[in-house]
Structures are given as structure tokens and as C-alpha cells.
Amino acid sequence: MSVERPWRVTRCHYLWSREHEPALSVKPGATIEFELPDPSDGQLTPTSTAGDIPGLDWERIPPLVGPVVVEGAEPGDALQVTVRDLVPSRWGWTANLPDFGLLCEDFPEAELKVWRLDPVTLVPAEFAPGIHVPLKPFLGTMGCSPAKEGRYDALPPRSVGGNLDLRDCSVGSVLWLPVEVAGALFSCGDAHAAQGDGEVCGTAIETGMTAGLQLDLVKAARLRLPRFEVSTPVTRHLDGRGYDVTMGIGSDLMEAARTAVREMIDRLAATRGLSRVAAYLLCSVCADLRISEIVDRPSWVVSLYLPKVIFD
């Protein structure tokens, strides 16, 4: 998609704060080109190995680009973010990070997968021989500054957005964010080339990206939490050959989710010859966690959908 962008932003920061100096000020309706580094902020490269993970500086993860002032934005308004285009870099990474992810107790050791990506064709990327993951670029983090004074970690999401990891909020989607400070102070980052709903190991296909976003205002929206809309089917790139589904059943949704993922890891190890940690990474980038049933107390059902289209 060809988009005219009169504005470009590259400045990074690493914490949410209303005190950040703006990188840019624009009128409502402007489209901005954000140049996003990969979520390691350049600490990982195409030649990195798992041995580089313990040395990561977590104070630089993830880098956020911005903030951008939208003129006229006031507390109580909503910032309307239209995703115009997303172009990933030519490589990405997926990692198991110690003490991070849904099954961190099961996988205490660092692991790293480096991917080759085609930003033009978005051809499915090879995970291993016979396994290719369809790409669907999106931004893991889009948010406004919180009103409360201080500096806040960029990893947890908040009512004003942030690290929401919305796989379906891709090109053509519209996201609305509550505005809590004058000017909104919008920032974005944490670019992904593909991710399963749940991002179970804690990372997706993390990559650098050029993002074209249009920023507009809805005055006096009184939005309490973010919301978004999509205008096209969200799973068509994965639905073609159906899914293999495992389940977790129990009275605790988090434990049921862990069980569903463990069942799929065991299945992939047994049927595809993958190591358990490789199966864990694969689930994170393309398998979707879903709450299948939450009314038949005392047991709920969580399912993990693995798309069969990834297998040659």
C-alpha cells in the first residue's frame, strides 16, 4: 500500500512517562512513519546465539518510538490509530527467556531462533525443514502516556494501551486509546512479524519495522479501555488446512492454558521430531490460545489451536 507520510519519527525511549520531551507534534489526521528497532534494541543480531541472551540489558527492552503530541488532544478524548502499512526488516528472532513466559518453570534455559524474513512478499518464514510460519506483521505496543506522575515499565499493558500484543490489530485495523494527558503522547514499538494469540513463550517473531500510522482524535469519547476494529477475516492466512487442537481442563484458567500448551508441546515432540523447547517457540509464534468454555463450573476449558498450514 502506498502512503504519503510527511512525518517520520525515530527517537526511542524505554519507559512510559508524561515527562518525556515530545519527538514530534502533529495535527489530528496526520500519518506518521515510525522507524522501529527490533525489540532487543539491536542487542540481538542475525548472528546471535542463545549464549547472548543472559547478557541482555532489560532496561532497553522494549524500545518505544515517540512520543508524538497530537494537537488538541485532552483527557477524556480517544486517540484513533489507523494502521496504514507495516514493513518488517529482513530478519527476526524468537527466544525463550529465562523466568519469562507461560511455561518458564518448564524451560529455564535460554533458547534463540533467528528467522529470515522477506519484507516484500511476506512469504512464510522457515522455522525448520518442512515447517513454515505465515507472516502477519503488527505492533505489539501502541499506547498513550498515563496521567500518573513517574516512570513506568514498558512491558505491562495499561488502560491507555501499551504492550497489548494484539495479533489481529494489523494493517487496515483501527485502534482507539483513552487519552489521559494533554497531547496524548503516543508511542509505539515491539514489532512482530507473526505471533500466536497468547504469545506463550513470551516472544513472537520479533523484528524491526517501518510502521505507517494515522493519528486522529475522537473528542469527549470517555473511553475507559482500548478497543479496536478489523475489517477483514483475521485467520484466513492460517485457516486453509484446519487446526490441530489440544486442551486444558480445570478450575484455574491459567493452569488450563499451561496444560493445553504442554499437551501440544508433547504432541509436536512425538509427531514432528522437535525438541520440547523448539515446540514451545513454535506454539508462541503461530498457535492460538482460546477460552472454549467458561460456564460449566467447576471446570473451564482452554484450547490451543495449531494451524496445519505450517507443515509442508
ZADO-1210 file (C-alpha; in nm, 4 decimals, padded with zeros to 6 digits):
<atoms>
<atom x="00.0000" y="00.0000" z="00.0000" code="MET" pos="1"/>
<atom x="00.1418" y="00.3379" z="-00.0990" code="SER" pos="2"/>
<atom x="00.1013" y="00.6013" z="00.1707" code="VAL" pos="3"/>
<atom x="00.2234" y="00.9590" z="00.1730" code="GLU" pos="4"/>
<atom x="00.3920" y="01.0348" z="00.5028" code="ARG" pos="5"/>
<atom x="00.5067" y="01.3907" z="00.5724" code="PRO" pos="6"/>
<atom x="00.6372" y="01.2928" z="00.9173" code="TRP" pos="7"/>
<atom x="00.8990" y="01.0443" z="01.0373" code="ARG" pos="8"/>
<atom x="00.9950" y="00.9532" z="01.3949" code="VAL" pos="9"/>
<atom x="01.2995" y="00.7563" z="01.5106" code="THR" pos="10"/>
<atom x="01.3636" y="00.8725" z="01.8696" code="ARG" pos="11"/>
<atom x="01.3479" y="00.5945" z="02.1304" code="CYS" pos="12"/>
<atom x="01.2620" y="00.5879" z="02.4990" code="HIS" pos="13"/>
<atom x="01.2246" y="00.2935" z="02.7339" code="TYR" pos="14"/>
<atom x="00.9654" y="00.3850" z="02.9964" code="LEU" pos="15"/>
<atom x="00.6198" y="00.5403" z="02.9906" code="TRP" pos="16"/>
<atom x="00.6200" y="00.8912" z="03.1361" code="SER" pos="17"/>
<atom x="00.4227" y="01.2103" z="03.0905" code="ARG" pos="18"/>
<atom x="00.7543" y="01.3957" z="03.1340" code="GLU" pos="19"/>
<atom x="00.9172" y="01.2769" z="02.8099" code="HIS" pos="20"/>
<atom x="01.0067" y="01.5525" z="02.5653" code="GLU" pos="21"/>
<atom x="00.7915" y="01.5071" z="02.2526" code="PRO" pos="22"/>
<atom x="00.9657" y="01.3779" z="01.9434" code="ALA" pos="23"/>
<atom x="00.7041" y="01.5379" z="01.7173" code="LEU" pos="24"/>
<atom x="00.3835" y="01.7412" z="01.7291" code="SER" pos="25"/>
<atom x="00.1174" y="01.6905" z="01.4605" code="VAL" pos="26"/>
<atom x="-00.2374" y="01.7928" z="01.3836" code="LYS" pos="27"/>
<atom x="-00.5142" y="01.5302" z="01.4019" code="PRO" pos="28"/>
<atom x="-00.5309" y="01.3210" z="01.0855" code="GLY" pos="29"/>
<atom x="-00.1556" y="01.3150" z="01.0223" code="ALA" pos="30"/>
<atom x="00.0085" y="00.9943" z="00.9029" code="THR" pos="31"/>
<atom x="00.3480" y="00.9283" z="01.0589" code="ILE" pos="32"/>
<atom x="00.6257" y="00.6888" z="00.9654" code="GLU" pos="33"/>
<atom x="00.7715" y="00.5253" z="01.2767" code="PHE" pos="34"/>
<atom x="01.1126" y="00.3601" z="01.2318" code="GLU" pos="35"/>
<atom x="01.1174" y="00.0891" z="01.4974" code="LEU" pos="36"/>
<atom x="01.4260" y="-00.1022" z="01.6092" code="PRO" pos="37"/>
<atom x="01.3832" y="-00.4684" z="01.6920" code="ASP" pos="38"/>
<atom x="01.2537" y="-00.5262" z="02.0469" code="PRO" pos="39"/>
<atom x="01.6041" y="-00.6058" z="02.1762" code="SER" pos="40"/>
<atom x="01.7086" y="-00.2559" z="02.0635" code="ASP" pos="41"/>
<atom x="01.9848" y="-00.4001" z="01.8483" code="GLY" pos="42"/>
<atom x="02.1314" y="-00.6173" z="02.1233" code="GLN" pos="43"/>
<atom x="02.0499" y="-00.9288" z="01.9192" code="LEU" pos="44"/>
<atom x="02.1630" y="-00.9598" z="01.5578" code="THR" pos="45"/>
<atom x="02.1245" y="-01.2171" z="01.2772" code="PRO" pos="46"/>
<atom x="02.4411" y="-01.3877" z="01.4068" code="THR" pos="47"/>
<atom x="02.3369" y="-01.4010" z="01.7739" code="SER" pos="48"/>
<atom x="02.3050" y="-01.7272" z="01.9664" code="THR" pos="49"/>
<atom x="02.1310" y="-01.8339" z="02.2864" code="ALA" pos="50"/>
<atom x="02.4545" y="-01.7522" z="02.4673" code="GLY" pos="51"/>
<atom x="02.3886" y="-01.3813" z="02.4062" code="ASP" pos="52"/>
<atom x="02.0570" y="-01.3797" z="02.5935" code="ILE" pos="53"/>
<atom x="02.1881" y="-01.3686" z="02.9543" code="PRO" pos="54"/>
<atom x="02.3787" y="-01.0502" z="02.8702" code="GLY" pos="55"/>
<atom x="02.0738" y="-00.8548" z="02.7510" code="LEU" pos="56"/>
<atom x="02.0156" y="-00.5181" z="02.9137" code="ASP" pos="57"/>
<atom x="01.6481" y="-00.5372" z="03.0117" code="TRP" pos="58"/>
<atom x="01.6338" y="-00.1624" z="03.0731" code="GLU" pos="59"/>
<atom x="01.6424" y="-00.1286" z="02.6913" code="ARG" pos="60"/>
<atom x="01.3645" y="-00.3840" z="02.6258" code="ILE" pos="61"/>
<atom x="01.1398" y="-00.2992" z="02.4552" code="PRO" pos="62"/>
<atom x="01.2354" y="00.0341" z="02.2966" code="PRO" pos="63"/>
<atom x="00.9446" y="00.2672" z="02.2233" code="LEU" pos="64"/>
<atom x="00.9474" y="00.5273" z="01.9458" code="VAL" pos="65"/>
<atom x="00.7941" y="00.8659" z="02.0264" code="GLY" pos="66"/>
<atom x="00.6216" y="01.0242" z="02.1999" code="PRO" pos="67"/>
<atom x="00.4105" y="01.2118" z="01.9475" code="VAL" pos="68"/>
<atom x="00.1871" y="01.5002" z="02.0531" code="VAL" pos="69"/>
<atom x="-00.1484" y="01.5149" z="01.8759" code="VAL" pos="70"/>
<atom x="-00.2550" y="01.8765" z="01.8923" code="GLU" pos="71"/>
<atom x="-00.5850" y="01.9365" z="02.0685" code="GLY" pos="72"/>
<atom x="-00.5916" y="01.6009" z="02.2489" code="ALA" pos="73"/>
<atom x="-00.7265" y="01.6356" z="02.6023" code="GLU" pos="74"/>
<atom x="-00.8050" y="01.3966" z="02.8875" code="PRO" pos="75"/>
<atom x="-01.1337" y="01.2238" z="02.8086" code="GLY" pos="76"/>
<atom x="-01.0688" y="01.2129" z="02.4339" code="ASP" pos="77"/>
<atom x="-00.9769" y="00.8979" z="02.2438" code="ALA" pos="78"/>
<atom x="-00.6778" y="00.8703" z="02.0139" code="LEU" pos="79"/>
<atom x="-00.7757" y="00.6899" z="01.6941" code="GLN" pos="80"/>
<atom x="-00.4840" y="00.4956" z="01.5423" code="VAL" pos="81"/>
<atom x="-00.5311" y="00.3602" z="01.1900" code="THR" pos="82"/>
<atom x="-00.2671" y="00.1087" z="01.0831" code="VAL" pos="83"/>
<atom x="-00.1841" y="00.2047" z="00.7243" code="ARG" pos="84"/>
<atom x="00.1171" y="-00.0139" z="00.6476" code="ASP" pos="85"/>
<atom x="00.3785" y="-00.2280" z="00.8205" code="LEU" pos="86"/>
<atom x="00.7089" y="-00.3363" z="00.6639" code="VAL" pos="87"/>
<atom x="00.9266" y="-00.5692" z="00.8722" code="PRO" pos="88"/>
<atom x="01.3023" y="-00.5978" z="00.8401" code="SER" pos="89"/>
<atom x="01.4762" y="-00.8896" z="00.6685" code="ARG" pos="90"/>
<atom x="01.5304" y="-01.0888" z="00.9864" code="TRP" pos="91"/>
<atom x="01.3713" y="-01.1556" z="01.3227" code="GLY" pos="92"/>
<atom x="01.4141" y="-01.3601" z="01.6371" code="TRP" pos="93"/>
<atom x="01.2156" y="-01.5707" z="01.8815" code="THR" pos="94"/>
<atom x="01.3612" y="-01.6527" z="02.2219" code="ALA" pos="95"/>
<atom x="01.2925" y="-01.8459" z="02.5339" code="ASN" pos="96"/>
<atom x="01.3969" y="-01.6014" z="02.8031" code="LEU" pos="97"/>
<atom x="01.4687" y="-01.7447" z="03.1493" code="PRO" pos="98"/>
<atom x="01.1989" y="-01.6595" z="03.4081" code="ASP" pos="99"/>
<atom x="00.9664" y="-01.5305" z="03.1345" code="PHE" pos="100"/>
<atom x="00.6731" y="-01.6851" z="02.9500" code="GLY" pos="101"/>
<atom x="00.3780" y="-01.9081" z="03.0364" code="LEU" pos="102"/>
<atom x="00.5903" y="-02.2185" z="03.0995" code="LEU" pos="103"/>
<atom x="00.9032" y="-02.0571" z="03.2457" code="CYS" pos="104"/>
<atom x="00.9247" y="-02.3310" z="03.5120" code="GLU" pos="105"/>
<atom x="00.9412" y="-02.5967" z="03.2386" code="ASP" pos="106"/>
<atom x="01.2042" y="-02.4188" z="03.0283" code="PHE" pos="107"/>
<atom x="01.4655" y="-02.2475" z="03.2489" code="PRO" pos="108"/>
<atom x="01.7381" y="-02.2340" z="02.9819" code="GLU" pos="109"/>
<atom x="01.7771" y="-01.9655" z="02.7146" code="ALA" pos="110"/>
<atom x="01.6963" y="-02.0565" z="02.3547" code="GLU" pos="111"/>
<atom x="01.7101" y="-01.8445" z="02.0380" code="LEU" pos="112"/>
<atom x="01.5667" y="-01.8900" z="01.6889" code="LYS" pos="113"/>
<atom x="01.6798" y="-01.6427" z="01.4195" code="VAL" pos="114"/>
<atom x="01.4428" y="-01.6099" z="01.1220" code="TRP" pos="115"/>
<atom x="01.4981" y="-01.4910" z="00.7663" code="ARG" pos="116"/>
<atom x="01.2107" y="-01.2690" z="00.6504" code="LEU" pos="117"/>
<atom x="01.1075" y="-01.1322" z="00.3117" code="ASP" pos="118"/>
<atom x="00.9537" y="-00.7896" z="00.3807" code="PRO" pos="119"/>
<atom x="00.8250" y="-00.7551" z="00.0230" code="VAL" pos="120"/>
<atom x="00.6446" y="-01.0836" z="-00.0386" code="THR" pos="121"/>
<atom x="00.5863" y="-01.1829" z="00.3266" code="LEU" pos="122"/>
<atom x="00.6366" y="-01.5430" z="00.2172" code="VAL" pos="123"/>
<atom x="00.6001" y="-01.7853" z="00.5124" code="PRO" pos="124"/>
<atom x="00.9243" y="-01.7978" z="00.7094" code="ALA" pos="125"/>
<atom x="01.1075" y="-02.1251" z="00.7699" code="GLU" pos="126"/>
<atom x="01.1113" y="-02.2458" z="01.1300" code="PHE" pos="127"/>
<atom x="01.2665" y="-02.5832" z="01.0454" code="ALA" pos="128"/>
<atom x="01.2703" y="-02.8090" z="00.7372" code="PRO" pos="129"/>
<atom x="00.9080" y="-02.8762" z="00.6472" code="GLY" pos="130"/>
<atom x="00.7716" y="-02.6100" z="00.8837" code="ILE" pos="131"/>
<atom x="00.6957" y="-02.2580" z="00.7564" code="HIS" pos="132"/>
<atom x="00.5062" y="-01.9902" z="00.9512" code="VAL" pos="133"/>
<atom x="00.2802" y="-01.7419" z="00.7644" code="PRO" pos="134"/>
<atom x="00.3637" y="-01.3808" z="00.8438" code="LEU" pos="135"/>
<atom x="00.1196" y="-01.1192" z="00.9697" code="LYS" pos="136"/>
<atom x="00.3073" y="-00.8053" z="01.0838" code="PRO" pos="137"/>
<atom x="00.1698" y="-00.5978" z="01.3694" code="PHE" pos="138"/>
<atom x="00.2890" y="-00.3741" z="01.6521" code="LEU" pos="139"/>
<atom x="00.2902" y="-00.5327" z="01.9952" code="GLY" pos="140"/>
<atom x="00.2909" y="-00.1920" z="02.1644" code="THR" pos="141"/>
<atom x="00.0790" y="00.1148" z="02.0881" code="MET" pos="142"/>
<atom x="-00.0207" y="00.3457" z="02.3688" code="GLY" pos="143"/>
<atom x="-00.0596" y="00.6897" z="02.5196" code="CYS" pos="144"/>
<atom x="00.1162" y="00.8226" z="02.8264" code="SER" pos="145"/>
<atom x="-00.0525" y="00.7537" z="03.1612" code="PRO" pos="146"/>
<atom x="-00.1558" y="01.0576" z="03.3632" code="ALA" pos="147"/>
<atom x="00.0097" y="00.9463" z="03.6859" code="LYS" pos="148"/>
<atom x="00.3474" y="01.1072" z="03.7503" code="GLU" pos="149"/>
<atom x="00.6547" y="00.8878" z="03.7391" code="GLY" pos="150"/>
<atom x="00.8205" y="00.6416" z="03.5031" code="ARG" pos="151"/>
<atom x="00.6634" y="00.3061" z="03.4274" code="TYR" pos="152"/>
<atom x="00.7846" y="-00.0242" z="03.2819" code="ASP" pos="153"/>
<atom x="00.7000" y="-00.0676" z="02.9140" code="ALA" pos="154"/>
<atom x="00.6223" y="-00.4414" z="02.9398" code="LEU" pos="155"/>
<atom x="00.2844" y="-00.4483" z="03.1222" code="PRO" pos="156"/>
<atom x="-00.0190" y="-00.3133" z="02.9304" code="PRO" pos="157"/>
<atom x="-00.2324" y="-00.0415" z="03.0875" code="ARG" pos="158"/>
<atom x="-00.5716" y="00.1199" z="03.0425" code="SER" pos="159"/>
<atom x="-00.4110" y="00.3661" z="02.7973" code="VAL" pos="160"/>
<atom x="-00.2693" y="00.0811" z="02.5876" code="GLY" pos="161"/>
<atom x="00.0938" y="-00.0174" z="02.5681" code="GLY" pos="162"/>
<atom x="00.2128" y="-00.3760" z="02.5262" code="ASN" pos="163"/>
<atom x="-00.1236" y="-00.5228" z="02.4246" code="LEU" pos="164"/>
<atom x="00.0174" y="-00.7790" z="02.1763" code="ASP" pos="165"/>
<atom x="-00.2977" y="-00.7733" z="01.9626" code="LEU" pos="166"/>
<atom x="-00.2113" y="-01.0089" z="01.6753" code="ARG" pos="167"/>
<atom x="-00.5220" y="-00.9062" z="01.4793" code="ASP" pos="168"/>
<atom x="-00.4583" y="-00.5303" z="01.5043" code="CYS" pos="169"/>
<atom x="-00.2656" y="-00.5361" z="01.1769" code="SER" pos="170"/>
<atom x="-00.2794" y="-00.3390" z="00.8508" code="VAL" pos="171"/>
<atom x="-00.6246" y="-00.1906" z="00.7986" code="GLY" pos="172"/>
<atom x="-00.7228" y="-00.2092" z="01.1655" code="SER" pos="173"/>
<atom x="-00.8253" y="00.0859" z="01.3798" code="VAL" pos="174"/>
<atom x="-00.7334" y="00.1109" z="01.7477" code="LEU" pos="175"/>
<atom x="-00.8855" y="00.3575" z="01.9946" code="TRP" pos="176"/>
<atom x="-00.6884" y="00.4521" z="02.3059" code="LEU" pos="177"/>
<atom x="-00.8008" y="00.6568" z="02.6070" code="PRO" pos="178"/>
<atom x="-00.6236" y="00.9937" z="02.6375" code="VAL" pos="179"/>
<atom x="-00.5149" y="01.0885" z="02.9897" code="GLU" pos="180"/>
<atom x="-00.2712" y="01.3763" z="02.9253" code="VAL" pos="181"/>
<atom x="-00.2750" y="01.6826" z="02.7020" code="ALA" pos="182"/>
<atom x="-00.1456" y="01.5915" z="02.3564" code="GLY" pos="183"/>
<atom x="-00.1956" y="01.2162" z="02.4183" code="ALA" pos="184"/>
<atom x="00.1834" y="01.1491" z="02.3952" code="LEU" pos="185"/>
<atom x="00.1583" y="00.8424" z="02.1707" code="PHE" pos="186"/>
<atom x="00.4429" y="00.5920" z="02.1350" code="SER" pos="187"/>
<atom x="00.4753" y="00.2502" z="01.9712" code="CYS" pos="188"/>
<atom x="00.7180" y="-00.0393" z="01.9367" code="GLY" pos="189"/>
<atom x="00.7646" y="-00.4149" z="01.9933" code="ASP" pos="190"/>
<atom x="00.7183" y="-00.5030" z="01.6267" code="ALA" pos="191"/>
<atom x="00.6253" y="-00.8619" z="01.5379" code="HIS" pos="192"/>
<atom x="00.6256" y="-01.0404" z="01.2037" code="ALA" pos="193"/>
<atom x="00.3991" y="-01.3180" z="01.3385" code="ALA" pos="194"/>
<atom x="00.2512" y="-01.4282" z="01.6693" code="GLN" pos="195"/>
<atom x="00.0004" y="-01.6743" z="01.8053" code="GLY" pos="196"/>
<atom x="-00.2712" y="-01.5430" z="02.0352" code="ASP" pos="197"/>
<atom x="-00.1218" y="-01.5797" z="02.3795" code="GLY" pos="198"/>
<atom x="00.2462" y="-01.5431" z="02.2756" code="GLU" pos="199"/>
<atom x="00.3032" y="-01.8304" z="02.5136" code="VAL" pos="200"/>
<atom x="00.6852" y="-01.8306" z="02.5372" code="CYS" pos="201"/>
<atom x="00.6884" y="-01.4526" z="02.5814" code="GLY" pos="202"/>
<atom x="00.8246" y="-01.3645" z="02.2379" code="THR" pos="203"/>
<atom x="00.6854" y="-01.3694" z="01.8837" code="ALA" pos="204"/>
<atom x="00.8882" y="-01.3226" z="01.5638" code="ILE" pos="205"/>
<atom x="01.0453" y="-01.0050" z="01.6981" code="GLU" pos="206"/>
<atom x="01.1746" y="-00.7714" z="01.4290" code="THR" pos="207"/>
<atom x="01.2476" y="-00.4151" z="01.3298" code="GLY" pos="208"/>
<atom x="00.9728" y="-00.2445" z="01.1317" code="MET" pos="209"/>
<atom x="00.8644" y="00.0656" z="00.9433" code="THR" pos="210"/>
<atom x="00.5097" y="00.1496" z="01.0522" code="ALA" pos="211"/>
<atom x="00.2771" y="00.3976" z="00.8855" code="GLY" pos="212"/>
<atom x="00.0140" y="00.5070" z="01.1392" code="LEU" pos="213"/>
<atom x="-00.2554" y="00.7720" z="01.1049" code="GLN" pos="214"/>
<atom x="-00.3378" y="00.9525" z="01.4311" code="LEU" pos="215"/>
<atom x="-00.6738" y="01.1185" z="01.4791" code="ASP" pos="216"/>
<atom x="-00.8978" y="01.2284" z="01.7661" code="LEU" pos="217"/>
<atom x="-01.2444" y="01.1424" z="01.8895" code="VAL" pos="218"/>
<atom x="-01.3374" y="01.4250" z="02.1236" code="LYS" pos="219"/>
<atom x="-01.5019" y="01.3505" z="02.4595" code="ALA" pos="220"/>
<atom x="-01.5096" y="00.9766" z="02.3878" code="ALA" pos="221"/>
<atom x="-01.4835" y="00.8881" z="02.7600" code="ARG" pos="222"/>
<atom x="-01.3217" y="00.5572" z="02.6676" code="LEU" pos="223"/>
<atom x="-01.2242" y="00.3526" z="02.9735" code="ARG" pos="224"/>
<atom x="-01.0109" y="00.0907" z="02.7971" code="LEU" pos="225"/>
<atom x="-00.8676" y="00.0366" z="02.4481" code="PRO" pos="226"/>
<atom x="-01.0784" y="-00.1136" z="02.1721" code="ARG" pos="227"/>
<atom x="-01.0106" y="-00.1974" z="01.8086" code="PHE" pos="228"/>
<atom x="-01.1851" y="-00.2964" z="01.4881" code="GLU" pos="229"/>
<atom x="-01.0767" y="-00.5097" z="01.1938" code="VAL" pos="230"/>
<atom x="-01.2377" y="-00.5020" z="00.8507" code="SER" pos="231"/>
<atom x="-01.1210" y="-00.8374" z="00.7139" code="THR" pos="232"/>
<atom x="-01.1169" y="-01.2011" z="00.8331" code="PRO" pos="233"/>
<atom x="-00.8485" y="-01.2457" z="01.0961" code="VAL" pos="234"/>
<atom x="-00.7427" y="-01.6091" z="01.0450" code="THR" pos="235"/>
<atom x="-00.7650" y="-01.6587" z="00.6689" code="ARG" pos="236"/>
<atom x="-00.3854" y="-01.6770" z="00.6387" code="HIS" pos="237"/>
<atom x="-00.3923" y="-01.9798" z="00.8714" code="LEU" pos="238"/>
<atom x="-00.7304" y="-02.1472" z="00.8158" code="ASP" pos="239"/>
<atom x="-00.6630" y="-02.3204" z="00.4833" code="GLY" pos="240"/>
<atom x="-00.5891" y="-02.6675" z="00.6177" code="ARG" pos="241"/>
<atom x="-00.7573" y="-02.6597" z="00.9567" code="GLY" pos="242"/>
<atom x="-00.6080" y="-02.6970" z="01.3032" code="TYR" pos="243"/>
<atom x="-00.4706" y="-02.9499" z="01.5477" code="ASP" pos="244"/>
<atom x="-00.6166" y="-02.8667" z="01.8900" code="VAL" pos="245"/>
<atom x="-00.5142" y="-02.9655" z="02.2421" code="THR" pos="246"/>
<atom x="-00.6993" y="-02.8784" z="02.5624" code="MET" pos="247"/>
<atom x="-00.6543" y="-02.7988" z="02.9281" code="GLY" pos="248"/>
<atom x="-00.9466" y="-02.8565" z="03.1648" code="ILE" pos="249"/>
<atom x="-00.9679" y="-02.7330" z="03.5233" code="GLY" pos="250"/>
<atom x="-01.0893" y="-02.4734" z="03.7696" code="SER" pos="251"/>
<atom x="-00.7973" y="-02.2326" z="03.7045" code="ASP" pos="252"/>
<atom x="-00.7799" y="-02.0697" z="03.3608" code="LEU" pos="253"/>
<atom x="-00.4040" y="-02.0119" z="03.3787" code="MET" pos="254"/>
<atom x="-00.3374" y="-02.3729" z="03.4729" code="GLU" pos="255"/>
<atom x="-00.5727" y="-02.4917" z="03.1991" code="ALA" pos="256"/>
<atom x="-00.3807" y="-02.2736" z="02.9494" code="ALA" pos="257"/>
<atom x="-00.0496" y="-02.4219" z="03.0649" code="ARG" pos="258"/>
<atom x="-00.1888" y="-02.7733" z="03.0277" code="THR" pos="259"/>
<atom x="-00.3146" y="-02.7052" z="02.6738" code="ALA" pos="260"/>
<atom x="00.0294" y="-02.5763" z="02.5720" code="VAL" pos="261"/>
<atom x="00.2131" y="-02.8649" z="02.7389" code="ARG" pos="262"/>
<atom x="-00.0107" y="-03.1137" z="02.5579" code="GLU" pos="263"/>
<atom x="00.0738" y="-02.9531" z="02.2234" code="MET" pos="264"/>
<atom x="00.4459" y="-02.9455" z="02.3029" code="ILE" pos="265"/>
<atom x="00.4396" y="-03.3149" z="02.3809" code="ASP" pos="266"/>
<atom x="00.2430" y="-03.3841" z="02.0620" code="ARG" pos="267"/>
<atom x="00.4859" y="-03.1880" z="01.8432" code="LEU" pos="268"/>
<atom x="00.7840" y="-03.3592" z="02.0034" code="ALA" pos="269"/>
<atom x="00.6290" y="-03.7009" z="01.9407" code="ALA" pos="270"/>
<atom x="00.4970" y="-03.6450" z="01.5884" code="THR" pos="271"/>
<atom x="00.7335" y="-03.3870" z="01.4346" code="ARG" pos="272"/>
<atom x="01.0645" y="-03.4690" z="01.5977" code="GLY" pos="273"/>
<atom x="01.1035" y="-03.1241" z="01.7519" code="LEU" pos="274"/>
<atom x="01.2763" y="-03.0667" z="02.0820" code="SER" pos="275"/>
<atom x="01.0342" y="-02.9583" z="02.3527" code="ARG" pos="276"/>
<atom x="01.1783" y="-02.6068" z="02.3654" code="VAL" pos="277"/>
<atom x="01.1571" y="-02.5755" z="01.9843" code="ALA" pos="278"/>
<atom x="00.7927" y="-02.6840" z="02.0036" code="ALA" pos="279"/>
<atom x="00.7366" y="-02.4187" z="02.2711" code="TYR" pos="280"/>
<atom x="00.8795" y="-02.1457" z="02.0458" code="LEU" pos="281"/>
<atom x="00.6697" y="-02.2665" z="01.7515" code="LEU" pos="282"/>
<atom x="00.3496" y="-02.2505" z="01.9589" code="CYS" pos="283"/>
<atom x="00.4329" y="-01.8939" z="02.0586" code="SER" pos="284"/>
<atom x="00.4595" y="-01.7673" z="01.7008" code="VAL" pos="285"/>
<atom x="00.1580" y="-01.9375" z="01.5415" code="CYS" pos="286"/>
<atom x="-00.0711" y="-02.1270" z="01.7845" code="ALA" pos="287"/>
<atom x="-00.3767" y="-01.9543" z="01.9336" code="ASP" pos="288"/>
<atom x="-00.4974" y="-01.9960" z="02.2916" code="LEU" pos="289"/>
<atom x="-00.8756" y="-01.9732" z="02.3211" code="ARG" pos="290"/>
<atom x="-01.1178" y="-01.9960" z="02.6092" code="ILE" pos="291"/>
<atom x="-01.3536" y="-02.2626" z="02.4786" code="SER" pos="292"/>
<atom x="-01.5846" y="-02.2806" z="02.7793" code="GLU" pos="293"/>
<atom x="-01.6100" y="-02.0743" z="03.0969" code="ILE" pos="294"/>
<atom x="-01.9606" y="-02.1516" z="03.2311" code="VAL" pos="295"/>
<atom x="-01.9680" y="-02.5175" z="03.3308" code="ASP" pos="296"/>
<atom x="-01.8321" y="-02.4835" z="03.6816" code="ARG" pos="297"/>
<atom x="-01.6168" y="-02.6003" z="03.8404" code="PRO" pos="298"/>
<atom x="-01.4092" y="-02.6789" z="03.5293" code="SER" pos="299"/>
<atom x="-01.3244" y="-02.4475" z="03.2394" code="TRP" pos="300"/>
<atom x="-01.1786" y="-02.5443" z="02.9012" code="VAL" pos="301"/>
<atom x="-00.8848" y="-02.3681" z="02.7331" code="VAL" pos="302"/>
<atom x="-00.7786" y="-02.4880" z="02.3866" code="SER" pos="303"/>
<atom x="-00.4619" y="-02.4357" z="02.1848" code="LEU" pos="304"/>
<atom x="-00.5151" y="-02.4222" z="01.8069" code="TYR" pos="305"/>
<atom x="-00.2102" y="-02.5095" z="01.5961" code="LEU" pos="306"/>
<atom x="-00.2615" y="-02.4350" z="01.2225" code="PRO" pos="307"/>
<atom x="-00.1851" y="-02.7312" z="00.9981" code="LYS" pos="308"/>
<atom x="-00.0888" y="-02.4936" z="00.7149" code="VAL" pos="309"/>
<atom x="00.2571" y="-02.4506" z="00.8696" code="ILE" pos="310"/>
<atom x="00.3544" y="-02.8044" z="00.7702" code="PHE" pos="311"/>
<atom x="00.4738" y="-02.8700" z="00.4149" code="ASP" pos="312"/>
</atoms>
